């Protein structure tokens, strides 16, 4: 059984955490990227599918290549952030299920079922993307997730040699600049979007 987190930890992960549009001039180290993965990989996915594939754009050429695919002000956010992660999904994730889910012949569940694989890859890679956000926050970093970019352009630029890998969303990463955030947006109470049957 898990231990209940402190109010301060819950603030870090949820209540006071924000999506940042800009970052302080503080580097993010390669070890921190490994640390994020080493936390987020423990988040559950269906049958341990783990379809997320991440590209960490750290170098100026990688950031520029990604920025060229972004819309509006997102390009400049990518250029200025210490890191921007591409959270992608491997639609052929099932090929690794004999290793990742040995209790059953899970690969056979997806063989020849392209639509099922695409749906499952999107669902579970999106879950892993959320774990990425929480892991980064848990490790003292801030994020700026976004979907304002040309997916096909990103796929051509970063996954041309693996066409079964498709971009899902991207997120800047670093130490957030408080001056770059907007006022807190509405978060409705339970009764607005929930029901208990």
N, C-alpha and C positions, 0 to 999 in steps of 0.2 A: 504494500500500500504506500502511495506517495505521501510526502509530507506537505502540508499546506504552506504555500509561500507567504512571506511577510507582505504587509501592505506596500512597503517600499519596493519589493521585487515586482509586485503586480503593477505598480506605477511604472517601473522601468519597461516592463513588457507591453503594457496596455494603456493605462489611464493617462499618463503624462507623456508617453512616447508620441512622436510626431513624424510625419513624412517631410523630409527636408528638401528644399530647392537649392541650397548652397551649403558649402562646407568650409570649415576653418582650414588654414594652411598647415595641416598636421598630417604627416604620411600615415598610410595604412601598410603594415608590414606583411610580407608573404606568409609569415607564420600565422597571422591573424586570419587569413583566408583559409588556411588549413584548419584552424581552430573552429571556424564557422562550419565547415563541412563536417568536422568530427563531432559537432553537436547535432546538426540538422539531419545527419544520416540515421539518427535513432528515431526520428519521427515515423509514425506508422504509415505504410502504404498497403494497398490491397495485395495480399499474397507476397509481400515484400518485393513488389515490382521495381521500385526505385527507378522510374524512367527519366528523372531529371538529369540533364547534362548541363553543366555550368561552364561558361567562358568568362574569365575575369579579365576585363579590359583595363590594364594598368599602364601600358606604354602609350606614348603619344600617338604612334601610328594606329594602334588598336582602337583608341578612343576616337580618332578622326574617322576611321572606317565605320565605326558604329554611329557617330554623330551624323555622317552623311545619309544615314537611313532614318534619322529622327525628324519629327515634325515640330514646327513652332519653336518655342524656347527650349525644348528638350535637348536640342543639339548642343547648345551652350552649357547646359547643366552637365552633360556627359563630358565635354571637354574640360570643365573645371573641377569635376569631382575627382578625388584621389583614385577611385575605382568605380567602374560600372560593371555589374554582373549581368550576363545574359542567362536567363533561366530558360532552358530549352527542354524538349522532350524527345526521347528516342522511341519512335513508333515500332521499332523492332526490339523493344525491351524484353519480349518473351524469350528471345534467344538465350538470355542469361538466367532464366528461371530455374533450370536444372541446378545451377550453383546457388542462386539466391533463395529458392524455395524448394529444398530437397524433399520435404515430407510428401509431396504429390507430384504427378506428372503435369504440372501447371502449364508448361509450354504447349501441350496439346490443346489446352483450352482456347488458345489464340491462333494456332496454326491455320492459315487460310481464311482468317476472319479479320480483314483489314479494318472494317468500321469499328468492330469491337476493340481492336488494338488502339485505334486513334482515340476513341472515347476514353478508354482506360488510361492511356498515356496522358491525355490532357487533364483528366481528373487528378491523377496521382502526382503528376509533375507540378500541378498547381498547389496541391497540398505541400509538396516539398518546397515550393517557392515561399509559402507561408512560414514553413519551418526556418527557411533561410532568414526571413525578416526577424523572427523571434530569436534565433541564435545570435544574429548580429547585435540586436538590442541587449541580449543577456550578457554579451561580451563587451558592452560599453560603446558600441558603435551605433551610428544612425543610418537610416536608409531613405531612399526616395523612389519607391516603385512607380513604374509608368508603363503605359501601353501605347503612347503616342509615337509610333514608329512603323516603318514599312517591314512587316514580317518577311515577305518574300525577298526584300532587299537584304535583310540581315541573314536570312538563310543562304542566299547566294554568296554573301561576303564571308560568312564564317563556317558554313556547313556544306559547301559545294561538294566536298569529297565524301560526305555522309548524308545523302539526301533524305534518309529516313529520320534524321534529326531535324526538328522544327523549333523555331523560337516560340516561346510562350509570352513572357514579359521580361522587362529589364528593370534594373534597380541600381541607382547610384548608392555609394557606400562611403562612409567616412565619419568624421566628427562634425556633427551638424552645426551650422551657424544659426543661432537663434534669430538673427535679423532676417533670415530667408523664409521663415514660415508665416503662414496666414493665421488669422484667429481660428480658434477651435470651431469646427463645423458641427452641426447637430448630430446627436446620437440618441435616437428615440428610446423611450422606456419600453419595458418588456411587452406590455399589452398592445403596443402599436403594431409589432411585427411577429408576435408569437401567440400561440394558443396551446393549451394543455387539454388534450382529448381524453 
